Amino acid sequence: MRIPISWLREFAQVPAGATAEDVMADLVKVGFEEEAVHRPTDTLQGPIVVGQVLSIVKEPQTNGKTINWCQVRVVPDGQPQSLTGEGIDPSGVQGIICGAHNFVAGDKVVVTLPGAVLPGDFRISARQTYGHLSAGMIASVRELGIGEDHDGILVLARIGLDPEIGTDAMELLGLYDQAAEINVTPDRGYAFSLRGVAREYAHATGTSFTDPASRVQAPVELAGGFGVKLNDGAPIYGKPGCDRFVARTVRGVDAAKPTPPWMTSRLRLAGVRSISLPVDISNYVMLELGQPIHCYDLDKLSGDIVVRRAVAGEKITTLDGKERALDAEDLLITDGSGAIGVAGVMGGAATEVSDSTTSILVEAAHFDEVSIGRSRRRHKLPSEASKRFERGVDWHMAGIAAQRVVDLLVELAGGTADEAGTDVGTAPDAVSITLPAGFAAARIGIDFTEEQIVTSLEDLGAVVEKNGTAAGLCYDVTAPSWRNDLETPEDLTEEIARLVGYDKIPATLPVAPPGRGLTRVQLQRRRLVQALAASGLTEVLAYPFVSKAANDTFGVATEGAPHKSLKLANPISEEQGYLRTSILPGLIEVAKRNHSRGFRDLALFEAGLVFLPGETLGTASIPPLGAKPSDEVLDALYDGVPDQPLYLAAVLTGHETTAAAGHTPRAWDWADALDIARTAGDVLGVEIVISQGRHQAFHPGRAAQLALRTGEVVGYAGELHPKLLAAHDMPPRSVAVEFNADALFDAAADVIVARHISTYPVATQDVALVVPQEVPAEEVLAALREGAGGLLEDVALFDVYAGKGIEDGKKSLAFSLRFRAGDRTLTADEASVARESAVALTHERFGAVQR
């Protein structure tokens, strides 16, 4: 909302020297946000004065143009020139070359004298041109920055002005004024008017406020006017689309009269383009009082006005010249010919006011916020009217605003107002709120006095009555009609705090209540992410949107297996039109993007949600707006939401470290992917069983399946499939891991108990076993662990060999076994017995032979 300072000064006590910045600083105190300052003098500087053309000599040029050599008087006849400077003639008559032809001798015009600066840093100086010394310029509205018309110069008589020669044209045209622009939040629609902003400025500065509505003498009742019927057969949520319609008639209007400069100046500063006198008046009143107004050419109306919903197939051509197909939910203004306006959004072209209009019907109505908001969004048709209506307009302002428009049409357009008028509709019930005396203090942290509470609410325009005893005192508050955002005690509390002053609220650090903090799952997730980051991996965030092919490849282990994906109704890109069922596609895209920029040694991971649709997806219908759904409806909605577990994935490409002198970096391999899974298990206190696995996204012989002791498969790790790496232009033998982190969280104990560390020495023995090629090393390791008994502290595979000295179809697995007792030092014989027991079990299960 732009607020011209001179206009604001009419209703609030703004100091004479206050700038737009000063006004914004005060409005910030009551919760508004600064946006911008609009000040013509930032780009426009004098001397710019009123001049009278004394003579015009037309001089044809060799280029085909005809220029005017003008003598222009810029000081009253007989008075000396008080201005000095290079190019300013002491006689008060300037010689000026002008290329426009829309003026004659005797016209009063705007003259920019040498030394003036026009928008665009266009500096005026005396210069030799077309054989003359041209000392100044006769300006157009576009050159002055006050309009777009550049067809000819500004002739002051055509805008209703006859000022004295030499008058400061910048003051005459309101160019010394300035405007402060503030951001108005959706709940404060009343501030889209000078009336609302002036009231808030008075709150902020503690000064008096003059309600512009109080200056309008509107009739108490209207009757006998133009026929209007309110016929909303399909109200949204049972609330009529229009609950008040005021119509007034003004005849004998001269619609072609120019809009006075004081009005166009204010409209321009407020960001509204001047169109015609009747339209400018309606916009002026809307900005002043906050009530949108629409003017109809009375002679173009056919029959009574009916406010109703649209019917199927109905169309309208709006004021912007576009034909629009209407929806059955659209609220319309209609007459005998059909639709003549989309209510509260934009009028129709058929009844538009033009320069030939002589009789005007003024409409000031009150429309339902939801109806207007939906129509505006449906037709993508934002307007100043809809912006106000969908945020809420004062019901009681319609009659006052209509009268204000009528008064201005009579004063400025020479019209005559009909005494008869129309006012139909039903006033809404006033909103009454009960505010306990200590309610605001308990929520804000300030012990507000009774005077502060009552004064703040009354300054808003509310009616406050005290009820109850001192122990149970409360205030019955009737909210003002222009504040439709005040409905609850919390709303009133916010207003009290705002008007007393946010700076009065003490700054105190909150004390965390005991026994709270992060939840178990939050702590587990934090430990897991921090452990991977501490291991040298870099956390990234990838887009959750992927292609169906990516979901089919990464979301299911077996190629061609049934797999559900959730398709987006309105995707950013059709190529990525599905929600991910695996994190790896996005992670691979991040790695690919880094590779394209020269970063090829990567260790990336992401912890994020995946979306796994179940049997039920969505609901048959969407609950209506404006009413809280029942518990059954909410349960159905939740049942239709896909499962969203937390997954963790990592992709490793290139080398573990960068190359350096004397150092050959090691390439990442499948073992590193497995180590990430083991690290996750160690951090969470969950044993992860690793076995040979198969997944279509991984190399057929270099993939591991990750499972819990219960047998539940939680993920896969290993080398990515060569064809997949080639398709994504990734380095060969890149590795990855992905697992269901939520499954690990569920399997983890609430408290991880640290294993006892024995002070007795360890006994280490190695064993190499020859087994068939198809026997997984993990199963052999598990048998060794089981057979060795309680003395075994740890067992690890450190070598796999197949080749010379090993029978075809077999392989050698070398394990390191660590033995330790908690109460004594083990002898070599005790360790050997345990080892032999372990070897015996592997022989029994797999036919293993010690090498």
Residue pairs with C-beta under 8 A, 6 or more apart in sequence:
1 181
1 182
1 184
1 191
1 192
1 197
2 38
2 179
2 180
2 181
2 269
2 270
2 271
3 23
3 179
3 180
3 181
3 182
3 194
3 197
3 270
4 177
4 178
4 179
4 265
4 266
4 269
4 270
5 14
5 18
5 19
5 20
5 23
5 177
5 178
5 179
5 180
6 174
6 177
6 266
7 194
7 266
7 270
7 288
8 14
8 23
8 194
8 197
8 198
8 201
10 194
10 210
10 212
11 194
11 195
11 198
11 209
11 210
11 211
11 212
12 198
12 199
12 201
12 202
12 205
12 207
12 208
12 209
12 210
13 202
13 205
13 207
13 208
14 23
14 201
15 22
19 37
19 178
20 37
20 38
20 39
20 178
20 179
20 180
21 37
21 180
23 180
23 201
24 32
24 34
24 37
24 180
24 182
25 34
26 201
26 204
26 205
27 34
27 180
27 182
27 197
27 200
27 201
27 204
28 34
29 204
29 501
29 502
29 503
30 200
30 203
30 204
30 498
30 499
31 188
31 498
31 502
32 182
32 183
32 184
32 191
32 200
33 182
33 183
34 180
34 181
34 182
34 183
35 181
35 182
35 183
36 181
37 178
37 179
37 180
37 181
38 178
38 179
38 180
38 181
38 269
38 271
39 178
39 179
40 145
40 146
40 170
40 175
40 176
40 177
40 178
41 170
41 175
41 176
41 178
43 117
43 118
43 119
43 120
43 121
43 145
44 117
44 118
44 119
44 144
44 145
44 170
44 175
45 116
45 117
46 113
46 115
46 116
46 168
46 170
47 83
47 88
47 112
47 113
47 115
47 116
48 110
48 111
48 112
48 113
48 116
48 139
48 144
48 168
48 169
48 170
49 74
49 110
49 111
49 113
49 166
49 167
49 168
49 169
50 74
50 108
50 109
50 110
50 111
50 156
50 163
50 164
50 165
50 166
50 167
50 168
50 169
50 172
51 72
51 73
51 74
51 94
51 108
51 109
51 110
51 111
51 138
51 165
51 166
52 72
52 73
52 106
52 107
52 108
52 109
52 165
53 70
53 71
53 72
53 103
53 104
53 105
53 106
53 107
53 108
53 109
53 138
54 70
54 71
54 72
54 73
54 93
54 105
55 70
55 71
55 105
56 68
56 69
56 70
56 103
56 104
56 105
57 68
57 69
57 70
58 66
58 67
58 68
59 66
59 67
59 68
59 69
59 130
59 131
60 66
61 67
61 130
65 99
66 101
67 97
67 98
67 99
67 130
68 97
68 98
68 99
68 100
68 101
69 95
69 97
69 130
69 132
70 95
70 96
70 97
70 98
70 138
71 93
71 94
71 95
72 93
72 94
72 95
72 96
72 109
72 111
72 136
72 138
73 92
73 93
73 165
74 81
74 92
74 93
74 94
74 111
74 113
74 136
74 165
74 166
75 81
75 82
75 92
75 165
75 166
76 92
76 164
76 165
76 166
77 92
77 165
79 92
79 166
80 90
80 92
81 88
81 89
81 90
81 91
81 92
83 113
85 113
85 114
85 115
86 114
86 115
86 125
86 126
87 113
87 114
87 115
87 125
87 126
87 135
87 136
88 94
88 113
88 114
88 115
88 135
89 95
89 135
92 166
94 111
94 113
94 135
94 136
95 132
95 133
95 134
95 135
96 111
96 134
96 135
96 136
96 137
96 138
97 129
97 130
97 132
97 134
98 137
98 138
98 153
100 138
100 140
100 151
100 152
100 153
101 152
102 151
102 152
102 153
102 155
103 109
103 138
103 152
103 153
103 155
107 155
107 156
107 157
108 155
108 156
108 157
108 161
108 162
108 163
108 165
109 138
109 139
109 153
109 154
109 155
109 156
110 138
110 139
110 144
110 153
110 154
110 156
110 169
110 173
111 136
111 137
111 138
111 139
111 169
112 118
112 124
112 136
112 137
112 139
112 143
113 124
113 135
113 136
114 124
114 125
114 126
114 135
114 136
115 124
115 125
116 123
116 124
117 123
117 124
118 124
118 139
118 143
118 144
118 145
119 143
119 144
119 145
122 143
124 136
124 137
126 133
126 134
126 135
126 136
127 133
127 134
128 134
137 143
138 153
139 153
139 154
140 149
140 150
140 151
140 152
140 153
140 154
141 147
141 148
141 149
141 150
141 154
142 148
142 149
142 150
143 150
144 154
144 173
144 175
146 173
146 175
146 264
146 265
146 268
147 268
147 274
156 162
156 163
158 258
159 258
159 259
159 260
159 261
159 264
160 257
160 258
160 260
160 261
161 172
161 261
163 172
169 175
170 176
172 261
173 261
173 265
174 261
174 262
174 264
174 265
174 266
174 269
175 265
177 265
177 266
177 269
178 269
179 269
179 270
182 191
182 197
184 191
184 192
186 391
187 391
187 485
188 196
188 391
188 485
189 290
189 388
189 391
189 392
189 393
189 484
189 485
190 196
190 290
190 392
190 394
190 482
190 483
191 197
191 200
192 290
192 387
192 388
192 391
193 286
193 287
193 288
193 289
193 290
193 291
193 388
194 212
194 287
194 288
194 289
195 211
195 212
195 213
195 288
195 289
195 290
195 482
196 290
196 482
198 209
198 210
198 212
199 209
199 211
199 461
201 207
201 209
202 208
202 209
202 459
203 459
203 499
212 288
212 289
213 289
213 397
213 400
216 400
216 403
216 404
216 407
217 403
218 399
218 400
218 402
218 403
219 399
219 403
219 421
221 423
222 246
222 248
222 399
222 420
222 421
222 422
222 423
223 420
223 421
223 422
224 420
224 421
225 247
225 248
225 249
225 418
225 420
225 421
225 422
225 423
226 247
226 249
226 298
226 301
226 304
226 305
226 361
226 422
227 303
227 304
227 305
227 422
228 245
228 247
228 304
228 305
228 306
228 307
228 422
228 424
229 304
229 305
229 306
229 307
229 424
230 240
230 242
230 243
230 245
230 307
230 424
230 425
231 306
231 307
231 308
232 240
232 241
232 242
232 307
232 308
232 309
232 331
233 308
233 309
234 309
234 328
234 329
235 241
235 368
236 329
236 368
236 370
236 371
236 374
236 626
237 370
237 624
237 625
237 626
237 627
239 368
239 370
240 368
241 307
241 309
241 331
241 343
241 367
241 368
241 371
242 307
242 331
242 343
242 365
242 366
242 367
242 368
242 425
243 366
243 368
243 395
243 425
243 426
243 427
243 428
244 365
244 366
244 395
244 398
244 423
244 424
244 425
244 426
244 427
245 305
245 307
245 363
245 365
245 366
245 398
245 422
245 423
245 424
245 425
246 362
246 363
246 364
246 365
246 398
246 399
246 402
246 421
246 422
246 423
247 305
247 361
247 362
247 363
247 402
247 421
247 422
247 423
248 361
248 362
248 364
248 402
248 403
248 405
248 406
248 417
248 418
248 421
248 422
249 298
249 359
249 360
249 361
249 362
249 417
249 418
249 420
249 421
250 359
250 360
250 362
250 406
250 409
250 410
250 413
250 415
250 416
250 417
250 418
251 298
251 358
251 359
251 360
251 415
251 416
251 418
252 358
252 359
252 414
252 415
252 416
253 278
253 357
253 358
253 359
253 360
253 409
253 413
253 414
253 415
254 277
254 358
254 413
254 414
254 415
255 276
255 277
255 278
255 353
255 354
255 355
255 356
255 357
255 358
255 360
255 413
256 276
256 277
256 355
256 356
257 277
257 412
257 413
257 414
258 277
259 267
259 274
259 276
259 277
259 280
259 281
259 412
260 412
263 274
263 280
263 281
263 284
263 412
264 274
264 280
266 284
266 287
267 273
267 274
267 280
267 283
267 284
267 287
268 274
270 287
272 283
272 287
272 384
274 280
276 353
276 354
276 355
277 412
277 413
278 295
278 353
278 357
278 360
278 409
278 413
279 295
279 353
281 295
281 405
281 408
281 409
281 412
281 413
282 293
282 294
282 295
282 362
282 405
283 293
283 384
284 408
285 291
285 293
285 401
285 404
285 405
285 408
286 292
286 293
286 384
286 385
286 388
286 401
288 404
289 397
289 400
289 401
289 404
290 388
290 393
290 394
290 397
290 482
291 364
291 388
291 393
291 394
291 397
291 398
291 400
291 401
292 344
292 364
292 384
292 385
292 388
292 389
292 393
293 362
293 363
293 364
293 401
293 402
293 405
294 333
294 341
294 347
294 362
294 363
294 385
295 353
295 360
295 361
295 362
295 363
295 405
296 340
296 347
296 351
296 353
296 360
296 361
296 363
297 351
297 352
297 353
297 354
297 357
297 359
297 360
297 361
298 359
298 360
298 361
299 357
299 358
299 359
300 350
300 351
300 352
301 335
301 340
301 351
301 361
302 335
302 336
302 337
303 335
303 336
303 337
304 335
304 336
305 333
305 334
305 335
305 340
306 334
306 335
307 331
307 332
307 333
307 334
307 343
307 365
308 331
308 332
308 334
309 328
309 329
309 330
309 331
309 332
310 326
310 327
310 328
310 329
310 330
310 331
310 332
310 339
311 328
312 328
313 325
314 325
314 326
314 332
314 338
314 339
315 323
315 324
315 325
315 326
315 339
316 323
316 324
316 326
316 332
316 338
316 339
316 340
316 341
316 342
316 348
317 323
317 324
317 348
317 349
317 350
318 324
318 341
318 342
318 346
318 347
318 348
318 349
318 381
319 346
319 347
319 348
319 349
319 352
320 346
320 381
321 349
324 342
324 379
324 381
326 332
326 339
326 342
327 375
327 378
329 371
329 374
329 375
329 378
330 342
330 343
330 375
330 378
330 379
331 342
331 343
331 344
331 367
331 368
331 371
331 372
331 375
332 339
332 340
332 341
332 342
332 343
333 339
333 340
333 341
333 342
333 343
333 347
333 348
333 363
334 340
335 351
337 350
339 348
340 347
340 348
340 350
340 351
341 347
341 348
341 351
342 348
342 375
342 379
342 381
343 365
343 367
343 371
343 372
343 375
344 365
344 367
344 371
344 372
344 375
344 385
344 386
344 389
344 390
345 372
345 375
345 376
345 379
345 381
345 383
345 385
345 386
345 389
346 381
346 383
346 385
346 386
353 360
360 409
360 415
362 402
362 405
362 406
362 409
363 402
364 397
364 398
364 399
364 401
364 402
364 405
365 398
366 393
366 395
366 398
366 425
367 389
367 393
369 389
369 390
369 391
369 392
370 390
370 625
370 626
372 386
372 389
372 390
373 386
373 390
375 381
375 386
376 382
376 383
376 386
376 390
392 484
392 485
394 481
394 482
395 427
395 428
395 481
396 427
396 481
397 482
398 423
399 423
402 421
406 417
409 415
409 417
410 416
410 417
430 478
430 479
430 481
431 478
431 479
431 484
431 486
431 487
432 476
432 477
432 478
432 479
433 476
433 477
433 478
433 479
433 486
433 487
433 488
433 489
433 491
433 492
434 467
434 474
434 475
434 476
434 477
434 489
435 453
435 474
435 475
435 476
435 477
435 489
435 492
435 493
436 473
436 474
436 489
437 450
437 453
437 473
437 474
437 475
439 489
439 493
440 446
440 448
440 453
440 492
440 493
440 496
440 497
441 447
441 448
443 490
443 493
444 493
444 496
444 497
444 505
445 505
445 506
445 508
446 497
446 500
446 504
446 505
446 506
448 496
448 500
452 496
452 500
453 475
453 496
454 464
454 475
456 495
456 496
456 499
456 500
457 464
457 475
457 477
457 492
457 495
457 496
458 464
459 499
460 480
460 483
460 486
460 495
460 499
461 480
461 482
461 483
462 477
462 478
462 479
462 480
462 483
462 486
463 477
463 478
464 475
464 476
464 477
464 478
465 475
465 476
466 473
466 474
466 475
466 476
467 473
467 474
467 475
467 476
468 474
477 492
479 486
479 487
480 486
485 491
486 492
486 495
497 505
518 526
520 745
520 750
521 742
521 745
524 684
524 744
524 745
524 748
525 607
525 646
525 741
525 745
527 683
527 684
528 607
528 648
528 680
528 683
528 684
528 741
528 744
529 539
529 607
531 679
531 680
531 683
532 539
532 605
532 648
532 650
532 676
532 679
532 680
533 539
535 676
535 679
536 603
537 603
537 604
537 605
537 650
537 676
538 602
538 603
538 604
538 605
539 604
539 605
539 606
539 607
540 587
540 590
540 604
540 605
540 606
541 606
541 608
542 583
542 586
542 587
542 589
542 590
542 606
542 608
543 576
543 586
543 589
544 579
544 580
544 586
544 608
544 609
544 611
545 568
545 571
545 572
545 573
545 576
545 577
545 578
545 579
545 580
546 576
546 578
546 579
546 580
546 585
546 586
547 575
547 576
547 577
547 578
547 585
548 565
548 567
548 577
548 578
550 578
550 580
550 582
550 585
551 563
551 565
551 578
551 580
551 581
551 582
551 585
552 563
552 565
553 585
553 696
553 697
553 724
554 581
554 582
554 584
554 585
554 697
554 738
555 563
555 565
555 580
555 581
555 582
556 562
556 563
556 696
557 693
557 694
557 695
557 696
557 716
558 694
558 696
559 696
563 581
564 612
564 613
565 578
565 579
565 581
565 613
566 578
566 579
566 611
566 613
566 617
566 642
567 577
567 578
568 577
568 578
568 579
571 577
571 578
579 611
579 642
580 586
580 610
580 611
581 610
581 611
581 612
582 610
582 647
582 649
582 738
583 606
583 608
583 610
583 647
583 648
583 649
583 738
584 649
584 651
584 697
584 736
584 738
586 606
587 604
587 605
587 606
587 649
587 650
587 651
587 736
588 651
588 728
588 730
588 736
589 728
590 604
590 651
591 602
591 604
591 651
591 653
591 730
591 734
592 728
592 729
592 730
594 600
594 602
594 604
595 602
595 653
595 729
595 730
595 731
600 653
600 654
600 731
601 653
601 654
601 655
601 656
601 657
601 658
601 665
602 651
602 652
602 653
602 654
603 650
603 652
603 656
603 668
604 650
604 651
604 652
605 648
605 649
605 650
605 651
605 676
606 648
606 649
606 650
607 646
607 647
607 648
607 741
608 646
608 647
609 644
609 645
609 646
609 647
610 644
610 645
610 647
611 642
611 643
611 644
612 642
612 643
612 644
612 645
613 642
613 643
614 642
614 643
616 639
616 640
617 640
617 642
618 640
619 636
619 637
619 640
623 629
623 633
623 637
629 637
645 740
645 741
645 742
645 743
646 740
646 741
646 742
646 745
647 715
647 738
647 739
647 740
647 741
647 742
648 680
648 738
648 739
648 741
649 736
649 737
649 738
649 739
650 673
650 676
650 736
650 737
650 738
651 734
651 735
651 736
652 668
652 672
652 673
652 734
652 735
652 736
653 668
653 730
653 731
653 734
654 667
654 668
654 731
654 734
655 665
655 666
655 667
655 668
656 665
656 666
656 667
656 668
656 672
657 663
657 665
657 666
658 665
659 665
667 733
668 734
668 735
669 719
669 733
669 735
670 699
670 702
670 703
670 704
670 717
670 718
670 719
670 735
672 735
673 704
673 717
673 718
673 719
673 735
673 736
673 737
674 690
674 704
674 717
674 718
674 737
676 717
676 737
677 688
677 690
677 706
677 715
677 717
677 737
677 739
678 688
678 690
680 686
680 688
680 739
680 741
680 744
681 687
681 688
681 744
684 744
684 745
684 747
684 748
684 752
685 748
685 749
685 752
686 708
686 744
686 747
686 748
687 708
687 709
688 706
688 707
688 708
688 714
688 744
689 706
689 707
689 708
689 709
689 778
690 704
690 705
690 706
690 707
690 717
690 778
691 704
691 705
691 707
691 776
691 778
691 779
692 703
692 704
692 705
692 776
692 778
693 703
693 704
693 705
693 706
693 716
693 718
694 700
694 703
694 705
695 703
695 705
695 716
695 718
696 721
697 716
697 720
697 721
697 724
697 736
698 716
698 718
698 719
698 720
698 721
698 736
699 718
699 719
699 720
699 721
699 722
700 721
702 718
702 719
703 716
703 717
703 718
703 719
704 716
704 717
704 718
705 713
705 715
705 716
706 713
706 714
706 715
706 716
706 717
706 737
706 739
707 713
707 714
708 714
708 743
708 744
708 747
710 747
712 743
714 739
714 740
714 743
714 744
715 737
715 738
715 739
715 740
716 737
716 738
716 739
717 735
717 736
717 737
717 738
717 739
718 735
718 736
718 737
719 733
719 734
719 735
720 730
720 734
720 735
720 736
722 732
724 730
725 731
725 732
725 733
725 734
756 822
758 820
758 821
758 822
760 820
760 821
760 822
760 823
760 824
760 825
760 826
761 820
761 825
761 826
762 793
762 818
762 819
762 820
763 818
763 819
763 820
763 826
763 828
763 830
763 831
764 816
764 817
764 818
764 819
765 817
765 819
765 831
765 832
765 835
766 798
766 814
766 815
766 816
766 817
767 784
767 814
767 815
767 817
767 835
767 838
767 839
767 850
768 799
768 812
768 813
768 814
768 815
768 850
768 851
769 780
769 812
769 813
769 814
769 815
769 839
769 842
769 848
769 849
769 850
769 851
770 806
770 807
770 810
770 811
770 812
770 813
770 848
770 849
770 850
770 851
771 780
771 810
771 811
771 813
771 842
771 846
771 847
771 848
771 849
772 809
772 810
772 811
772 846
772 847
773 802
773 809
773 810
773 811
775 846
777 797
777 800
777 813
779 845
779 846
780 813
780 815
780 842
780 846
780 848
781 795
781 796
781 797
781 815
783 838
783 841
783 842
783 845
783 846
784 792
784 795
784 815
784 817
784 838
784 839
784 841
784 842
785 792
785 795
785 838
786 838
786 841
787 837
787 838
787 839
787 840
787 841
787 842
788 795
788 817
788 819
788 834
788 835
788 837
788 838
789 834
789 837
791 819
791 820
791 821
791 826
791 830
791 831
791 834
792 817
792 818
792 819
792 834
792 838
793 818
793 819
793 820
794 817
794 818
795 815
795 816
795 817
795 818
796 815
796 816
797 813
797 814
797 815
798 814
798 815
798 816
799 812
799 813
799 814
800 811
800 812
800 813
800 814
801 811
801 812
801 814
802 810
802 811
802 812
806 812
812 851
817 834
817 835
817 838
819 826
819 830
819 831
819 834
819 835
820 826
821 830
839 848
839 850
842 848
843 849
